[in-house]
């Protein structure tokens, strides 16, 4: 599995000093419907160590830092692409190649 960072995300990570990306499953369960989606975001070194040691996340090294993957099974393509989406003052990490 190869991780590719789009140019805009690389520049943002260097500018802000970000190194670690974590992929988590966010769930919301209500009586009428269930929502489950992937949440991809940055974590600092302390949070990364906690996720690896206590939550059993797997760390994959990349040229920009580490990508932390959850211990439960997800489907990954051979190439996973991370990008950056900006809306007003909000920044969001996008992903392609990871599914439930």
C-alpha positions, 0 to 999 in steps of 0.5 A, spaced: 500 500 500 502 506 497 500 513 500 500 519 496 499 526 498 497 532 493 501 538 493 496 542 497 496 538 503 504 537 503 504 545 503 499 545 508 503 540 512 510 543 512 507 550 513 503 548 519 508 543 522 503 537 521 506 530 521 501 525 523 494 523 519 489 518 523 484 514 519 478 513 524 471 511 523 466 515 526 459 513 528 452 516 530 446 511 532 439 514 532 433 510 533 431 511 526 438 511 522 445 509 523 451 514 520 458 511 519 463 515 515 471 515 515 474 521 519 481 523 517 485 528 521 491 530 524 494 528 530 500 531 534 506 526 537 503 525 544 496 523 541 499 518 535 503 515 541 497 514 545 493 511 539 499 506 537 500 504 544 493 504 547 488 503 541 492 499 537 492 503 531 497 501 526 503 506 523 505 506 516 511 511 515 511 516 509 515 521 507 511 526 510 510 522 517 506 517 519 499 514 517 495 511 523 490 506 521 485 503 525 486 496 528 479 493 525 478 491 517 478 497 512 479 496 505 485 499 502 486 500 494 494 499 492 494 507 492 491 511 497 491 519 496 490 524 501 488 531 499 486 538 502 479 541 501 479 548 504 472 552 505 472 559 508 477 558 514 476 550 514 481 545 512 479 538 511 483 532 509 480 528 503 481 521 501 481 516 496 482 509 496 479 507 503 473 504 504 469 500 509 
